[in-house]
Amino acid sequence: MTVRLAYHDGGLTDGVALLRKWSEADVGCVREASADPRIPQWTTVPAAFTEAAGLAFIRRQWGRLDSGEGISLALADAAANEAVGLIAAMLHPRWPGVAEIGYWVIPRARGRGLATRAIRLASAWALSDAGLARVEALVEPGNSPSQRALLAAGFRVEGVLRSFLTSNDGRRADAVVFSRVAADQ
């Protein structure tokens, strides 16, 4: 199976959400994400923001594609091209053709359906153009907004992995497994 992860010229868009390569100009989005108590707990967003830490975060996102780890895209409002979140597809080295998606939206941009749009765009692209067979997401059982976004984007619930996730502070949590496969398109 050949996986083809690459940035799209002009990004992926549905006219409302835009998924594009991160830019150093997006450091304000990283600053806002750092201020949210949950985003740094489960991601590589710096919990203590500095300009240098924010720029290092952006450079790490670029490096994911270069290293073959996956692809990380800024989620932007298509009209303003302002980054308001992230969506990433990280390849599973042990399971060819499978990627796990992760995403977040800064608090002031929530409630507009941008996560659902980003998940739908990224998973459709991954299952068609990028050549993946399966896209999955792992969500804490109490994270209802994330679960609703995945279901609205066409994902299905598969089950629960007990004590599967580890937060940056070492806390263990169950993970609800969601997936979308090529046949779901």
PyMOL CGO cylinders between C-alpha atoms (Angstrom):
from pymol import cmd
from pymol.cgo import CYLINDER

trace = [
    CYLINDER, 0.00, 0.00, 0.00, 1.45, 3.35, -1.02, 0.3, 1, 1, 1, 1, 1, 1,
    CYLINDER, 1.45, 3.35, -1.02, 0.65, 6.26, 1.27, 0.3, 1, 1, 1, 1, 1, 1,
    CYLINDER, 0.65, 6.26, 1.27, 0.98, 9.72, -0.27, 0.3, 1, 1, 1, 1, 1, 1,
    CYLINDER, 0.98, 9.72, -0.27, 1.02, 12.43, 2.39, 0.3, 1, 1, 1, 1, 1, 1,
    CYLINDER, 1.02, 12.43, 2.39, 1.77, 15.90, 1.05, 0.3, 1, 1, 1, 1, 1, 1,
    CYLINDER, 1.77, 15.90, 1.05, 0.71, 19.51, 1.47, 0.3, 1, 1, 1, 1, 1, 1,
    CYLINDER, 0.71, 19.51, 1.47, -1.87, 20.70, -1.04, 0.3, 1, 1, 1, 1, 1, 1,
    CYLINDER, -1.87, 20.70, -1.04, -1.26, 23.93, -2.94, 0.3, 1, 1, 1, 1, 1, 1,
    CYLINDER, -1.26, 23.93, -2.94, -3.83, 26.28, -1.47, 0.3, 1, 1, 1, 1, 1, 1,
    CYLINDER, -3.83, 26.28, -1.47, -4.77, 23.73, 1.21, 0.3, 1, 1, 1, 1, 1, 1,
    CYLINDER, -4.77, 23.73, 1.21, -7.90, 21.62, 1.57, 0.3, 1, 1, 1, 1, 1, 1,
    CYLINDER, -7.90, 21.62, 1.57, -11.11, 23.58, 2.00, 0.3, 1, 1, 1, 1, 1, 1,
    CYLINDER, -11.11, 23.58, 2.00, -14.86, 23.28, 2.02, 0.3, 1, 1, 1, 1, 1, 1,
    CYLINDER, -14.86, 23.28, 2.02, -15.24, 27.06, 1.82, 0.3, 1, 1, 1, 1, 1, 1,
    CYLINDER, -15.24, 27.06, 1.82, -15.58, 27.43, 5.61, 0.3, 1, 1, 1, 1, 1, 1,
    CYLINDER, -15.58, 27.43, 5.61, -12.64, 25.45, 7.01, 0.3, 1, 1, 1, 1, 1, 1,
    CYLINDER, -12.64, 25.45, 7.01, -9.18, 25.52, 5.46, 0.3, 1, 1, 1, 1, 1, 1,
    CYLINDER, -9.18, 25.52, 5.46, -6.49, 22.94, 6.23, 0.3, 1, 1, 1, 1, 1, 1,
    CYLINDER, -6.49, 22.94, 6.23, -3.04, 24.20, 5.28, 0.3, 1, 1, 1, 1, 1, 1,
    CYLINDER, -3.04, 24.20, 5.28, 0.64, 24.09, 6.16, 0.3, 1, 1, 1, 1, 1, 1,
    CYLINDER, 0.64, 24.09, 6.16, 1.54, 25.83, 9.41, 0.3, 1, 1, 1, 1, 1, 1,
    CYLINDER, 1.54, 25.83, 9.41, 3.22, 29.23, 9.13, 0.3, 1, 1, 1, 1, 1, 1,
    CYLINDER, 3.22, 29.23, 9.13, 5.32, 31.11, 11.67, 0.3, 1, 1, 1, 1, 1, 1,
    CYLINDER, 5.32, 31.11, 11.67, 2.58, 33.77, 11.47, 0.3, 1, 1, 1, 1, 1, 1,
    CYLINDER, 2.58, 33.77, 11.47, 0.30, 31.22, 13.21, 0.3, 1, 1, 1, 1, 1, 1,
    CYLINDER, 0.30, 31.22, 13.21, 2.16, 31.55, 16.51, 0.3, 1, 1, 1, 1, 1, 1,
    CYLINDER, 2.16, 31.55, 16.51, -0.81, 33.47, 17.99, 0.3, 1, 1, 1, 1, 1, 1,
    CYLINDER, -0.81, 33.47, 17.99, -2.94, 30.34, 17.58, 0.3, 1, 1, 1, 1, 1, 1,
    CYLINDER, -2.94, 30.34, 17.58, -0.34, 28.34, 19.52, 0.3, 1, 1, 1, 1, 1, 1,
    CYLINDER, -0.34, 28.34, 19.52, -0.37, 31.04, 22.22, 0.3, 1, 1, 1, 1, 1, 1,
    CYLINDER, -0.37, 31.04, 22.22, -4.15, 30.70, 22.61, 0.3, 1, 1, 1, 1, 1, 1,
    CYLINDER, -4.15, 30.70, 22.61, -3.94, 26.90, 22.61, 0.3, 1, 1, 1, 1, 1, 1,
    CYLINDER, -3.94, 26.90, 22.61, -1.31, 27.06, 25.37, 0.3, 1, 1, 1, 1, 1, 1,
    CYLINDER, -1.31, 27.06, 25.37, -3.74, 29.02, 27.55, 0.3, 1, 1, 1, 1, 1, 1,
    CYLINDER, -3.74, 29.02, 27.55, -6.41, 26.30, 27.33, 0.3, 1, 1, 1, 1, 1, 1,
    CYLINDER, -6.41, 26.30, 27.33, -5.99, 23.87, 30.23, 0.3, 1, 1, 1, 1, 1, 1,
    CYLINDER, -5.99, 23.87, 30.23, -6.83, 20.73, 28.20, 0.3, 1, 1, 1, 1, 1, 1,
    CYLINDER, -6.83, 20.73, 28.20, -4.93, 21.23, 24.94, 0.3, 1, 1, 1, 1, 1, 1,
    CYLINDER, -4.93, 21.23, 24.94, -1.37, 21.11, 26.40, 0.3, 1, 1, 1, 1, 1, 1,
    CYLINDER, -1.37, 21.11, 26.40, -2.39, 18.24, 28.69, 0.3, 1, 1, 1, 1, 1, 1,
    CYLINDER, -2.39, 18.24, 28.69, -2.86, 15.85, 25.76, 0.3, 1, 1, 1, 1, 1, 1,
    CYLINDER, -2.86, 15.85, 25.76, -0.70, 17.35, 22.97, 0.3, 1, 1, 1, 1, 1, 1,
    CYLINDER, -0.70, 17.35, 22.97, 2.75, 18.79, 22.31, 0.3, 1, 1, 1, 1, 1, 1,
    CYLINDER, 2.75, 18.79, 22.31, 1.44, 22.37, 22.56, 0.3, 1, 1, 1, 1, 1, 1,
    CYLINDER, 1.44, 22.37, 22.56, 3.66, 24.13, 25.13, 0.3, 1, 1, 1, 1, 1, 1,
    CYLINDER, 3.66, 24.13, 25.13, 1.90, 24.58, 28.49, 0.3, 1, 1, 1, 1, 1, 1,
    CYLINDER, 1.90, 24.58, 28.49, 4.13, 27.56, 29.30, 0.3, 1, 1, 1, 1, 1, 1,
    CYLINDER, 4.13, 27.56, 29.30, 4.01, 29.72, 26.18, 0.3, 1, 1, 1, 1, 1, 1,
    CYLINDER, 4.01, 29.72, 26.18, 6.92, 31.77, 24.96, 0.3, 1, 1, 1, 1, 1, 1,
    CYLINDER, 6.92, 31.77, 24.96, 7.42, 33.02, 21.42, 0.3, 1, 1, 1, 1, 1, 1,
    CYLINDER, 7.42, 33.02, 21.42, 10.36, 30.61, 21.05, 0.3, 1, 1, 1, 1, 1, 1,
    CYLINDER, 10.36, 30.61, 21.05, 8.30, 27.66, 22.34, 0.3, 1, 1, 1, 1, 1, 1,
    CYLINDER, 8.30, 27.66, 22.34, 5.44, 28.54, 19.98, 0.3, 1, 1, 1, 1, 1, 1,
    CYLINDER, 5.44, 28.54, 19.98, 7.75, 28.73, 16.97, 0.3, 1, 1, 1, 1, 1, 1,
    CYLINDER, 7.75, 28.73, 16.97, 9.40, 25.44, 18.00, 0.3, 1, 1, 1, 1, 1, 1,
    CYLINDER, 9.40, 25.44, 18.00, 5.94, 23.84, 18.09, 0.3, 1, 1, 1, 1, 1, 1,
    CYLINDER, 5.94, 23.84, 18.09, 5.26, 25.04, 14.52, 0.3, 1, 1, 1, 1, 1, 1,
    CYLINDER, 5.26, 25.04, 14.52, 8.62, 23.71, 13.32, 0.3, 1, 1, 1, 1, 1, 1,
    CYLINDER, 8.62, 23.71, 13.32, 7.82, 20.32, 14.90, 0.3, 1, 1, 1, 1, 1, 1,
    CYLINDER, 7.82, 20.32, 14.90, 4.61, 20.25, 12.86, 0.3, 1, 1, 1, 1, 1, 1,
    CYLINDER, 4.61, 20.25, 12.86, 6.60, 20.77, 9.65, 0.3, 1, 1, 1, 1, 1, 1,
    CYLINDER, 6.60, 20.77, 9.65, 9.00, 18.02, 10.72, 0.3, 1, 1, 1, 1, 1, 1,
    CYLINDER, 9.00, 18.02, 10.72, 6.25, 15.41, 10.98, 0.3, 1, 1, 1, 1, 1, 1,
    CYLINDER, 6.25, 15.41, 10.98, 5.94, 15.17, 7.19, 0.3, 1, 1, 1, 1, 1, 1,
    CYLINDER, 5.94, 15.17, 7.19, 9.70, 15.36, 6.64, 0.3, 1, 1, 1, 1, 1, 1,
    CYLINDER, 9.70, 15.36, 6.64, 10.29, 12.47, 9.07, 0.3, 1, 1, 1, 1, 1, 1,
    CYLINDER, 10.29, 12.47, 9.07, 7.52, 10.30, 7.62, 0.3, 1, 1, 1, 1, 1, 1,
    CYLINDER, 7.52, 10.30, 7.62, 5.67, 10.38, 10.95, 0.3, 1, 1, 1, 1, 1, 1,
    CYLINDER, 5.67, 10.38, 10.95, 2.54, 11.88, 9.40, 0.3, 1, 1, 1, 1, 1, 1,
    CYLINDER, 2.54, 11.88, 9.40, 1.20, 15.31, 8.52, 0.3, 1, 1, 1, 1, 1, 1,
    CYLINDER, 1.20, 15.31, 8.52, 0.07, 18.18, 10.71, 0.3, 1, 1, 1, 1, 1, 1,
    CYLINDER, 0.07, 18.18, 10.71, -2.07, 20.96, 9.29, 0.3, 1, 1, 1, 1, 1, 1,
    CYLINDER, -2.07, 20.96, 9.29, -3.26, 24.27, 10.65, 0.3, 1, 1, 1, 1, 1, 1,
    CYLINDER, -3.26, 24.27, 10.65, -7.04, 24.52, 10.78, 0.3, 1, 1, 1, 1, 1, 1,
    CYLINDER, -7.04, 24.52, 10.78, -7.94, 28.00, 9.60, 0.3, 1, 1, 1, 1, 1, 1,
    CYLINDER, -7.94, 28.00, 9.60, -11.12, 29.95, 9.07, 0.3, 1, 1, 1, 1, 1, 1,
    CYLINDER, -11.12, 29.95, 9.07, -11.26, 29.94, 5.25, 0.3, 1, 1, 1, 1, 1, 1,
    CYLINDER, -11.26, 29.94, 5.25, -12.54, 33.53, 4.97, 0.3, 1, 1, 1, 1, 1, 1,
    CYLINDER, -12.54, 33.53, 4.97, -9.83, 35.09, 7.14, 0.3, 1, 1, 1, 1, 1, 1,
    CYLINDER, -9.83, 35.09, 7.14, -7.10, 32.42, 6.70, 0.3, 1, 1, 1, 1, 1, 1,
    CYLINDER, -7.10, 32.42, 6.70, -6.54, 32.73, 10.47, 0.3, 1, 1, 1, 1, 1, 1,
    CYLINDER, -6.54, 32.73, 10.47, -5.30, 29.56, 12.21, 0.3, 1, 1, 1, 1, 1, 1,
    CYLINDER, -5.30, 29.56, 12.21, -7.71, 28.50, 14.96, 0.3, 1, 1, 1, 1, 1, 1,
    CYLINDER, -7.71, 28.50, 14.96, -6.69, 24.88, 15.47, 0.3, 1, 1, 1, 1, 1, 1,
    CYLINDER, -6.69, 24.88, 15.47, -4.81, 21.83, 14.30, 0.3, 1, 1, 1, 1, 1, 1,
    CYLINDER, -4.81, 21.83, 14.30, -5.56, 18.52, 12.65, 0.3, 1, 1, 1, 1, 1, 1,
    CYLINDER, -5.56, 18.52, 12.65, -2.89, 15.86, 12.23, 0.3, 1, 1, 1, 1, 1, 1,
    CYLINDER, -2.89, 15.86, 12.23, -2.81, 12.41, 10.67, 0.3, 1, 1, 1, 1, 1, 1,
    CYLINDER, -2.81, 12.41, 10.67, -0.09, 10.33, 12.28, 0.3, 1, 1, 1, 1, 1, 1,
    CYLINDER, -0.09, 10.33, 12.28, 0.87, 7.07, 10.60, 0.3, 1, 1, 1, 1, 1, 1,
    CYLINDER, 0.87, 7.07, 10.60, 0.96, 3.80, 12.56, 0.3, 1, 1, 1, 1, 1, 1,
    CYLINDER, 0.96, 3.80, 12.56, 4.34, 2.23, 11.74, 0.3, 1, 1, 1, 1, 1, 1,
    CYLINDER, 4.34, 2.23, 11.74, 3.12, -1.24, 12.75, 0.3, 1, 1, 1, 1, 1, 1,
    CYLINDER, 3.12, -1.24, 12.75, -0.11, -1.02, 10.73, 0.3, 1, 1, 1, 1, 1, 1,
    CYLINDER, -0.11, -1.02, 10.73, 0.47, 0.09, 7.14, 0.3, 1, 1, 1, 1, 1, 1,
    CYLINDER, 0.47, 0.09, 7.14, -2.33, 2.19, 5.69, 0.3, 1, 1, 1, 1, 1, 1,
    CYLINDER, -2.33, 2.19, 5.69, -3.62, 3.30, 9.10, 0.3, 1, 1, 1, 1, 1, 1,
    CYLINDER, -3.62, 3.30, 9.10, -3.41, 6.78, 10.59, 0.3, 1, 1, 1, 1, 1, 1,
    CYLINDER, -3.41, 6.78, 10.59, -4.63, 8.24, 13.85, 0.3, 1, 1, 1, 1, 1, 1,
    CYLINDER, -4.63, 8.24, 13.85, -6.04, 11.74, 13.65, 0.3, 1, 1, 1, 1, 1, 1,
    CYLINDER, -6.04, 11.74, 13.65, -5.75, 14.27, 16.38, 0.3, 1, 1, 1, 1, 1, 1,
    CYLINDER, -5.75, 14.27, 16.38, -7.22, 17.75, 16.45, 0.3, 1, 1, 1, 1, 1, 1,
    CYLINDER, -7.22, 17.75, 16.45, -7.95, 20.75, 18.62, 0.3, 1, 1, 1, 1, 1, 1,
    CYLINDER, -7.95, 20.75, 18.62, -9.67, 24.11, 18.24, 0.3, 1, 1, 1, 1, 1, 1,
    CYLINDER, -9.67, 24.11, 18.24, -8.87, 27.18, 20.34, 0.3, 1, 1, 1, 1, 1, 1,
    CYLINDER, -8.87, 27.18, 20.34, -11.71, 28.17, 22.70, 0.3, 1, 1, 1, 1, 1, 1,
    CYLINDER, -11.71, 28.17, 22.70, -12.89, 31.31, 20.89, 0.3, 1, 1, 1, 1, 1, 1,
    CYLINDER, -12.89, 31.31, 20.89, -13.40, 29.34, 17.64, 0.3, 1, 1, 1, 1, 1, 1,
    CYLINDER, -13.40, 29.34, 17.64, -15.37, 26.46, 19.17, 0.3, 1, 1, 1, 1, 1, 1,
    CYLINDER, -15.37, 26.46, 19.17, -19.06, 25.87, 18.56, 0.3, 1, 1, 1, 1, 1, 1,
    CYLINDER, -19.06, 25.87, 18.56, -18.92, 26.72, 14.84, 0.3, 1, 1, 1, 1, 1, 1,
    CYLINDER, -18.92, 26.72, 14.84, -18.50, 23.19, 13.51, 0.3, 1, 1, 1, 1, 1, 1,
    CYLINDER, -18.50, 23.19, 13.51, -14.88, 23.74, 12.44, 0.3, 1, 1, 1, 1, 1, 1,
    CYLINDER, -14.88, 23.74, 12.44, -13.63, 20.52, 14.09, 0.3, 1, 1, 1, 1, 1, 1,
    CYLINDER, -13.63, 20.52, 14.09, -16.27, 18.47, 12.26, 0.3, 1, 1, 1, 1, 1, 1,
    CYLINDER, -16.27, 18.47, 12.26, -15.41, 20.14, 8.96, 0.3, 1, 1, 1, 1, 1, 1,
    CYLINDER, -15.41, 20.14, 8.96, -11.66, 19.58, 9.51, 0.3, 1, 1, 1, 1, 1, 1,
    CYLINDER, -11.66, 19.58, 9.51, -12.17, 15.93, 10.46, 0.3, 1, 1, 1, 1, 1, 1,
    CYLINDER, -12.17, 15.93, 10.46, -14.38, 15.35, 7.41, 0.3, 1, 1, 1, 1, 1, 1,
    CYLINDER, -14.38, 15.35, 7.41, -11.94, 17.08, 5.03, 0.3, 1, 1, 1, 1, 1, 1,
    CYLINDER, -11.94, 17.08, 5.03, -8.81, 15.41, 6.41, 0.3, 1, 1, 1, 1, 1, 1,
    CYLINDER, -8.81, 15.41, 6.41, -10.28, 11.91, 6.63, 0.3, 1, 1, 1, 1, 1, 1,
    CYLINDER, -10.28, 11.91, 6.63, -11.83, 12.05, 3.14, 0.3, 1, 1, 1, 1, 1, 1,
    CYLINDER, -11.83, 12.05, 3.14, -8.48, 13.20, 1.71, 0.3, 1, 1, 1, 1, 1, 1,
    CYLINDER, -8.48, 13.20, 1.71, -6.57, 10.54, 3.69, 0.3, 1, 1, 1, 1, 1, 1,
    CYLINDER, -6.57, 10.54, 3.69, -8.85, 7.74, 2.51, 0.3, 1, 1, 1, 1, 1, 1,
    CYLINDER, -8.85, 7.74, 2.51, -8.80, 8.79, -1.13, 0.3, 1, 1, 1, 1, 1, 1,
    CYLINDER, -8.80, 8.79, -1.13, -5.88, 10.91, -2.33, 0.3, 1, 1, 1, 1, 1, 1,
    CYLINDER, -5.88, 10.91, -2.33, -3.41, 9.87, 0.40, 0.3, 1, 1, 1, 1, 1, 1,
    CYLINDER, -3.41, 9.87, 0.40, -4.14, 6.15, -0.09, 0.3, 1, 1, 1, 1, 1, 1,
    CYLINDER, -4.14, 6.15, -0.09, -4.91, 5.19, 3.51, 0.3, 1, 1, 1, 1, 1, 1,
    CYLINDER, -4.91, 5.19, 3.51, -7.28, 2.31, 4.30, 0.3, 1, 1, 1, 1, 1, 1,
    CYLINDER, -7.28, 2.31, 4.30, -8.30, 3.45, 7.80, 0.3, 1, 1, 1, 1, 1, 1,
    CYLINDER, -8.30, 3.45, 7.80, -8.34, 6.63, 9.85, 0.3, 1, 1, 1, 1, 1, 1,
    CYLINDER, -8.34, 6.63, 9.85, -8.97, 6.34, 13.57, 0.3, 1, 1, 1, 1, 1, 1,
    CYLINDER, -8.97, 6.34, 13.57, -9.34, 8.66, 16.53, 0.3, 1, 1, 1, 1, 1, 1,
    CYLINDER, -9.34, 8.66, 16.53, -9.00, 7.97, 20.25, 0.3, 1, 1, 1, 1, 1, 1,
    CYLINDER, -9.00, 7.97, 20.25, -11.10, 10.13, 22.57, 0.3, 1, 1, 1, 1, 1, 1,
    CYLINDER, -11.10, 10.13, 22.57, -11.60, 10.23, 26.32, 0.3, 1, 1, 1, 1, 1, 1,
    CYLINDER, -11.60, 10.23, 26.32, -15.10, 8.99, 27.25, 0.3, 1, 1, 1, 1, 1, 1,
    CYLINDER, -15.10, 8.99, 27.25, -16.00, 12.36, 28.84, 0.3, 1, 1, 1, 1, 1, 1,
    CYLINDER, -16.00, 12.36, 28.84, -15.05, 14.43, 25.79, 0.3, 1, 1, 1, 1, 1, 1,
    CYLINDER, -15.05, 14.43, 25.79, -18.55, 14.70, 24.32, 0.3, 1, 1, 1, 1, 1, 1,
    CYLINDER, -18.55, 14.70, 24.32, -17.82, 17.60, 21.92, 0.3, 1, 1, 1, 1, 1, 1,
    CYLINDER, -17.82, 17.60, 21.92, -15.03, 15.63, 20.26, 0.3, 1, 1, 1, 1, 1, 1,
    CYLINDER, -15.03, 15.63, 20.26, -17.18, 12.52, 20.03, 0.3, 1, 1, 1, 1, 1, 1,
    CYLINDER, -17.18, 12.52, 20.03, -20.02, 14.50, 18.42, 0.3, 1, 1, 1, 1, 1, 1,
    CYLINDER, -20.02, 14.50, 18.42, -17.60, 16.01, 15.90, 0.3, 1, 1, 1, 1, 1, 1,
    CYLINDER, -17.60, 16.01, 15.90, -16.31, 12.59, 14.89, 0.3, 1, 1, 1, 1, 1, 1,
    CYLINDER, -16.31, 12.59, 14.89, -19.80, 11.11, 14.50, 0.3, 1, 1, 1, 1, 1, 1,
    CYLINDER, -19.80, 11.11, 14.50, -20.93, 14.11, 12.45, 0.3, 1, 1, 1, 1, 1, 1,
    CYLINDER, -20.93, 14.11, 12.45, -17.86, 13.64, 10.21, 0.3, 1, 1, 1, 1, 1, 1,
    CYLINDER, -17.86, 13.64, 10.21, -18.85, 10.05, 9.40, 0.3, 1, 1, 1, 1, 1, 1,
    CYLINDER, -18.85, 10.05, 9.40, -16.79, 8.11, 11.95, 0.3, 1, 1, 1, 1, 1, 1,
    CYLINDER, -16.79, 8.11, 11.95, -18.15, 5.04, 13.75, 0.3, 1, 1, 1, 1, 1, 1,
    CYLINDER, -18.15, 5.04, 13.75, -17.62, 3.97, 17.35, 0.3, 1, 1, 1, 1, 1, 1,
    CYLINDER, -17.62, 3.97, 17.35, -15.73, 0.69, 17.65, 0.3, 1, 1, 1, 1, 1, 1,
    CYLINDER, -15.73, 0.69, 17.65, -15.24, 0.27, 21.39, 0.3, 1, 1, 1, 1, 1, 1,
    CYLINDER, -15.24, 0.27, 21.39, -13.27, 1.35, 24.43, 0.3, 1, 1, 1, 1, 1, 1,
    CYLINDER, -13.27, 1.35, 24.43, -9.61, 0.71, 25.20, 0.3, 1, 1, 1, 1, 1, 1,
    CYLINDER, -9.61, 0.71, 25.20, -9.29, 0.73, 28.98, 0.3, 1, 1, 1, 1, 1, 1,
    CYLINDER, -9.29, 0.73, 28.98, -6.50, 2.79, 30.56, 0.3, 1, 1, 1, 1, 1, 1,
    CYLINDER, -6.50, 2.79, 30.56, -4.99, 3.35, 27.10, 0.3, 1, 1, 1, 1, 1, 1,
    CYLINDER, -4.99, 3.35, 27.10, -4.22, 7.09, 26.98, 0.3, 1, 1, 1, 1, 1, 1,
    CYLINDER, -4.22, 7.09, 26.98, -1.52, 8.84, 28.99, 0.3, 1, 1, 1, 1, 1, 1,
    CYLINDER, -1.52, 8.84, 28.99, -1.67, 12.60, 29.56, 0.3, 1, 1, 1, 1, 1, 1,
    CYLINDER, -1.67, 12.60, 29.56, 1.47, 14.73, 29.75, 0.3, 1, 1, 1, 1, 1, 1,
    CYLINDER, 1.47, 14.73, 29.75, 1.19, 14.68, 33.55, 0.3, 1, 1, 1, 1, 1, 1,
    CYLINDER, 1.19, 14.68, 33.55, 1.09, 10.87, 33.63, 0.3, 1, 1, 1, 1, 1, 1,
    CYLINDER, 1.09, 10.87, 33.63, -2.65, 10.43, 34.18, 0.3, 1, 1, 1, 1, 1, 1,
    CYLINDER, -2.65, 10.43, 34.18, -4.17, 7.32, 32.55, 0.3, 1, 1, 1, 1, 1, 1,
    CYLINDER, -4.17, 7.32, 32.55, -7.51, 7.44, 30.75, 0.3, 1, 1, 1, 1, 1, 1,
    CYLINDER, -7.51, 7.44, 30.75, -9.75, 5.15, 28.74, 0.3, 1, 1, 1, 1, 1, 1,
    CYLINDER, -9.75, 5.15, 28.74, -10.04, 5.78, 24.99, 0.3, 1, 1, 1, 1, 1, 1,
    CYLINDER, -10.04, 5.78, 24.99, -13.18, 5.49, 22.90, 0.3, 1, 1, 1, 1, 1, 1,
    CYLINDER, -13.18, 5.49, 22.90, -12.08, 4.25, 19.46, 0.3, 1, 1, 1, 1, 1, 1,
    CYLINDER, -12.08, 4.25, 19.46, -13.66, 5.85, 16.39, 0.3, 1, 1, 1, 1, 1, 1,
    CYLINDER, -13.66, 5.85, 16.39, -12.83, 4.96, 12.79, 0.3, 1, 1, 1, 1, 1, 1,
    CYLINDER, -12.83, 4.96, 12.79, -13.59, 5.77, 9.22, 0.3, 1, 1, 1, 1, 1, 1,
    CYLINDER, -13.59, 5.77, 9.22, -12.53, 3.44, 6.41, 0.3, 1, 1, 1, 1, 1, 1,
    CYLINDER, -12.53, 3.44, 6.41, -12.44, 3.72, 2.65, 0.3, 1, 1, 1, 1, 1, 1,
    CYLINDER, -12.44, 3.72, 2.65, -15.76, 1.83, 2.36, 0.3, 1, 1, 1, 1, 1, 1,
    CYLINDER, -15.76, 1.83, 2.36, -17.43, 4.57, 4.45, 0.3, 1, 1, 1, 1, 1, 1,
    CYLINDER, -17.43, 4.57, 4.45, -16.76, 7.19, 1.75, 0.3, 1, 1, 1, 1, 1, 1,
]
cmd.load_cgo(trace, "trace")
